Amino acid sequence: MVGIEYAVADMSSTKLSISVSTELLARADQFLARPGEGRSALIARLLSQALQAVEEADIDAAYDRALAHHPVTQTDLRRSDTLARAAIRSTKPAGRERGAPD
């Protein structure tokens, strides 16, 4: 999974009262909390990460559905290969002959 962090910019907050086991909270503090991070920040970060994972899974599922309806063909692969080679060639200085050492 790609490491993307969502920035929460000055959003209003809601006070939340929840009950979790003492053991679960202690384990979260020990294994998940970052240095200097309070519990509210920890829970907010973990909730944000869980939502991000769900959103990314939805995107992956949409790609899978699209590919199931429109599979990649050999022609598509050849076209992509041709475009990739052209892109790589475009990064090299002009005037170089094919096969000439870099």
Secondary structure as UniProt FT lines:
FT   HELIX           22..31
FT   TURN            35..36
FT   HELIX           39..69
FT   HELIX           74..90
FT   TURN            94..95
FT   TURN            98..99
//
